[in-house]
């Protein structure tokens, strides 16, 4: 079975004029947004830099001086992109990265000029930080989270800077930001959006789904999820989705490098598997049984406990010393909040049992 790297090896020498922009290209550029290219790509639209040159400069930096990298596969992606004329000659600009813990905001985006007058606005997904995950939870009870407003501003700025068609895309929360950013933009800007690509991105809440901008944009949203999707089925989706095969199991299918490719497209399946449908029913039933106030209490309480130690990422929060800090912090937490968390977890177990019986 083939993946993104095989696609780059097979088709990386074909220009976009010979082989038009494809869903696989969208996922590749969305994955590129995870790499911290601050200082190597200009923060504005002026003086864009060749993708190949930006990668060369990034890889030339000592590992300790590079921007934080999500996983080793991202480094391998950079090397493959630099070696592929299809991508190495593209230009990068408008590198944005805003991380503000006190505002519970994690936002980053990158603009890729495709050489035909169009631009691809790639929005970064959740980066593994506690702040990033907290903002994900906030999607379930806030009408609009800060990163979605940042995305709308980014789209507006791009529309003023580039005269051609706009494509918006992202993986995971980045897909949500692409859809929300487009939906929250002005009518004049929305008319410039050719397509929106969401790769296993969570849906929108009822507030955003009900906005005229969202309804207008839905016909241009291209949603892709792996066969055992969890993240990509969260919240509300009115647009149809394409199911993609993966060489991983369960939650590990969220990894874009596991998605299977055939020629210029993904290996497509008829529907998500039974496990994905079970988890989807469980989570939707669970959230439906919680008020917005209860969801907020659960998210805030867990975040405060997990960030009580030295942890900055979810992985660090699960280390023994930081779990011990969370346990100590729970002794000083409001008992009513802890009861709300316990009750919500009980409801989650009940929702899972009901889903199994359906």
C-alpha positions in Angstrom: 0.0 0.0 0.0 1.2 3.5 -0.8 1.3 6.7 1.3 2.2 10.4 1.0 5.9 9.6 0.6 5.2 7.2 -2.3 3.1 9.9 -3.9 6.0 12.3 -3.7 8.3 9.7 -5.2 6.0 8.8 -8.0 4.5 12.2 -9.0 6.8 14.7 -7.4 8.3 15.6 -10.8 4.9 16.5 -12.3 4.0 20.2 -12.3 0.5 21.4 -11.4 0.0 22.3 -15.0 0.5 18.7 -16.0 -1.3 17.1 -13.0 -3.9 19.4 -11.4 -4.1 20.0 -7.7 -5.4 16.9 -5.9 -6.7 16.0 -2.4 -3.4 14.4 -1.7 -1.6 17.7 -2.5 -4.0 19.3 0.0 -3.1 16.9 2.7 0.6 17.3 2.1 0.4 21.1 2.3 -1.7 20.8 5.4 0.9 18.5 7.0 3.6 21.1 6.1 1.8 23.7 8.3 2.8 21.6 11.4 6.5 22.5 10.9 7.5 25.7 12.8 9.1 27.8 10.0 9.1 31.0 11.9 11.9 33.2 10.9 12.5 31.3 7.6 9.2 32.2 6.0 8.1 35.9 6.0 5.2 36.8 8.3 3.5 38.8 5.6 2.8 38.4 1.8 5.9 40.3 0.7 9.1 38.5 -0.5 7.8 34.9 -0.5 10.5 32.3 -0.2 10.8 29.1 -2.3 9.6 26.0 -0.4 12.8 24.2 -1.3 14.9 27.1 0.0 12.9 27.3 3.3 13.3 23.5 3.8 17.1 23.7 3.1 17.5 26.5 5.6 15.4 24.7 8.2 17.4 21.4 7.9 20.7 23.3 8.0 19.9 24.6 11.5 21.2 22.6 14.4 18.4 20.4 15.9 18.3 22.5 19.0 17.7 25.7 17.1 15.0 24.5 14.8 11.4 25.3 15.4 9.7 22.5 17.3 8.8 19.5 15.1 5.7 17.4 15.8 7.2 14.1 14.7 10.1 12.6 12.8 7.9 12.0 9.8 7.5 15.7 9.4 11.3 16.0 8.8 11.1 13.2 6.3 8.2 15.1 4.6 10.4 18.2 4.3 13.2 16.3 2.7 10.8 14.7 0.2 9.2 18.0 -0.6 12.6 19.7 -1.3 13.5 16.8 -3.7 10.1 17.0 -5.6 10.0 19.8 -8.2 6.2 19.8 -8.0 6.6 21.3 -4.5 10.1 22.7 -4.2 9.3 25.5 -6.6 6.2 26.7 -4.8 6.5 29.9 -2.7 5.7 30.3 1.0 4.7 33.4 2.8 2.4 34.8 5.6 3.7 32.4 8.3 1.6 33.0 11.3 2.0 31.5 14.7 0.1 32.7 17.8 0.4 30.8 21.1 -1.2 32.5 24.1 -1.8 30.2 27.0 -3.8 32.8 29.1 -6.2 33.2 26.2 -6.2 29.4 25.6 -5.2 30.1 22.0 -3.1 28.0 19.6 -3.2 29.2 16.0 -0.8 28.8 13.1 -1.1 29.1 9.4 1.0 29.2 6.2 0.2 30.5 2.7 1.5 28.5 -0.3 1.5 30.2 -3.7 0.7 27.5 -6.3 2.2 29.3 -9.2 -1.1 29.7 -11.2 -2.3 32.8 -9.3 -4.1 30.8 -6.6 -3.0 30.3 -3.0 -3.5 27.5 -0.5 -4.0 28.6 3.1 -2.9 25.8 5.3 -4.0 25.9 8.9 -2.2 23.9 11.6 -4.0 21.4 13.7 -3.6 20.7 17.4 0.1 20.6 18.2 0.1 18.4 21.3 0.3 21.3 23.8 -2.2 21.4 26.7 -3.3 24.8 25.5 -4.1 23.4 22.0 -6.1 20.5 23.4 -8.0 22.8 25.8 -9.0 25.0 22.9 -10.3 21.8 21.1 -12.5 21.1 24.1 -13.7 24.7 24.1 -15.2 24.0 20.6 -17.9 22.0 22.4 -19.3 24.9 24.4 -18.2 28.2 23.0 -19.9 29.8 19.9 -16.5 30.7 18.5 -13.0 30.0 19.9 -10.1 32.5 19.5 -8.3 30.4 16.8 -11.4 30.4 14.6 -11.5 34.2 14.8 -7.7 34.2 14.0 -8.5 32.0 11.0 -11.2 34.4 9.7 -8.7 37.3 10.0 -6.1 35.3 8.2 -8.5 34.5 5.3 -9.5 38.2 5.1 -5.8 39.3 5.0 -5.0 36.7 2.3 -8.0 37.9 0.2 -6.6 41.5 0.3 -3.0 40.4 -0.5 -3.6 37.9 -3.3 -5.9 38.5 -6.2 -6.4 34.9 -7.3 -8.6 32.1 -6.1 -8.1 30.9 -2.6 -8.0 27.3 -1.3 -8.3 26.7 2.4 -7.3 23.5 4.2 -6.0 21.8 7.3 -5.7 18.5 9.1 -7.4 17.8 12.4 -8.3 21.2 14.1 -6.7 22.8 11.1 -9.6 21.5 9.0 -12.1 23.0 11.4 -10.3 26.3 11.2 -10.3 26.2 7.4 -14.1 25.8 7.4 -14.8 28.3 10.2 -12.3 30.8 8.8 -14.1 30.7 5.5 -17.6 30.8 7.0 -16.7 33.8 9.2 -15.2 35.8 6.4 -17.1 38.5 4.4 -19.3 37.6 1.4 -16.8 39.3 -0.9 -14.0 37.1 0.4 -16.2 33.9 0.4 -16.8 34.5 -3.3 -13.0 34.1 -3.8 -12.8 30.7 -2.0 -12.6 28.0 -4.6 -12.6 25.1 -2.1 -12.1 24.1 1.5 -10.2 20.9 2.4 -10.8 19.3 5.8 -8.7 16.2 6.6 -10.2 14.4 9.6 -11.2 17.8 11.0 -14.0 18.1 13.7 -17.2 19.7 12.5 -18.8 22.9 13.7 -21.2 23.7 16.5 -24.8 24.8 16.0 -24.0 28.5 16.2 -21.5 28.4 13.3 -23.5 25.8 11.4 -26.4 28.1 11.4 -24.6 31.1 10.0 -25.3 32.1 6.4 -21.6 32.0 5.5 -21.3 28.4 6.6 -24.4 27.2 4.7 -23.1 29.0 1.6 -19.7 27.5 1.8 -20.8 23.9 2.4 -20.9 22.9 -1.3 -17.2 23.8 -1.5 -16.1 21.8 1.5 -14.2 18.7 0.7 -14.1 16.5 3.9 -11.9 13.4 4.2 -11.8 10.9 7.1 -10.0 7.6 7.7 -12.0 4.4 8.0 -11.8 4.5 11.9 -12.2 8.2 12.3 -13.0 9.7 15.7 -11.8 13.3 15.5 -13.3 13.9 12.0 -16.8 12.9 13.1 -17.0 15.1 16.2 -19.6 18.0 16.4 -21.8 18.6 13.4 -21.1 17.9 9.7 -23.6 18.6 7.0 -21.2 18.1 4.1 -20.6 14.6 2.8 -17.3 13.0 3.6 -14.9 10.7 1.7 -13.6 7.7 3.6 -9.9 6.9 3.2 -8.1 3.7 3.8 -5.2 3.6 6.3 -2.5 1.2 7.2 -2.9 1.9 10.9 -5.6 0.9 13.4 -8.0 2.9 15.6 -7.0 6.4 16.7 -3.6 6.0 15.0 -5.4 6.5 11.7 -5.6 10.2 12.5 -1.9 10.3 11.4 -2.0 11.7 7.9 1.1 9.6 7.0 -1.0 6.4 7.4 -3.5 7.4 4.7 -3.3 5.3 1.6 -2.8 6.7 -1.9 -3.5 5.4 -5.4 -2.2 7.5 -8.2 -3.3 11.1 -7.7 -6.0 10.2 -5.2 -6.6 8.4 -1.9 -7.7 4.8 -1.7 -11.4 5.4 -1.1 -13.8 3.2 0.9 -17.6 3.1 1.1 -18.0 4.1 4.8 -16.3 4.3 8.1 -16.0 1.0 10.1 -18.3 -0.2 12.9 -15.9 0.9 15.6 -15.9 4.5 14.3 -19.7 4.5 14.2 -19.8 3.2 17.8 -17.5 5.9 19.2 -19.3 8.6 17.2 -22.7 7.5 18.8 -21.1 7.4 22.2 -19.5 10.8 22.1 -22.5 12.6 20.5 -24.9 11.0 23.0 -22.6 11.9 25.9 -22.2 15.6 24.8 -25.9 15.8 24.2 -26.5 14.9 27.9 -24.2 17.7 29.1 -25.1 21.4 29.3 -22.7 24.0 28.0 -22.0 24.9 31.6 -21.1 21.3 32.5 -18.9 20.9 29.4 -17.1 24.1 30.4 -16.6 23.0 34.0 -15.2 19.6 32.9 -12.8 21.1 30.4 -11.6 23.9 32.8 -11.2 21.5 35.8 -9.2 18.9 33.9 -7.1 21.6 32.2 -6.3 23.2 35.6 -5.3 19.9 37.1 -3.2 18.7 34.2 -1.4 22.1 33.9 -0.7 22.3 37.7 2.8 20.9 37.3 5.5 21.6 34.8 3.6 20.0 31.8 3.2 22.0 28.7 2.2 19.1 26.4 -0.3 16.3 26.8 2.6 13.8 26.7 4.3 15.6 29.6 1.1 15.7 31.6 1.0 11.9 31.6 4.4 11.6 33.2 4.4 10.3 36.8 5.6 13.6 38.4 3.0 15.7 36.6 0.2 13.2 37.4 1.3 13.5 41.0 1.0 17.3 40.8 -2.5 16.9 39.3 -3.5 14.6 42.2 -2.2 17.2 44.7 -4.0 20.0 42.9 -7.3 18.0 43.1 -7.2 18.3 46.9 -7.6 22.1 46.6 -10.1 22.0 43.7 -13.7 23.0 44.2 -15.5 19.8 45.3 -18.5 20.8 43.2 -16.3 20.9 40.1 -14.9 17.5 40.8 -18.4 16.1 41.3 -19.3 17.5 37.9 -16.3 15.8 36.3 -17.1 12.5 38.0 -20.7 12.7 37.0 -19.8 13.5 33.4 -17.4 10.5 33.2 -20.3 8.3 34.6 -22.5 9.6 31.8 -19.8 8.8 29.3 -19.7 5.2 30.5 -23.5 5.1 30.2 -23.4 6.5 26.7 -20.9 3.8 25.7 -23.2 1.1 27.0 -26.2 2.5 25.2 -24.2 2.7 22.0 -23.3 -0.9 22.3 -26.9 -1.9 22.6 -28.0 0.0 19.5 
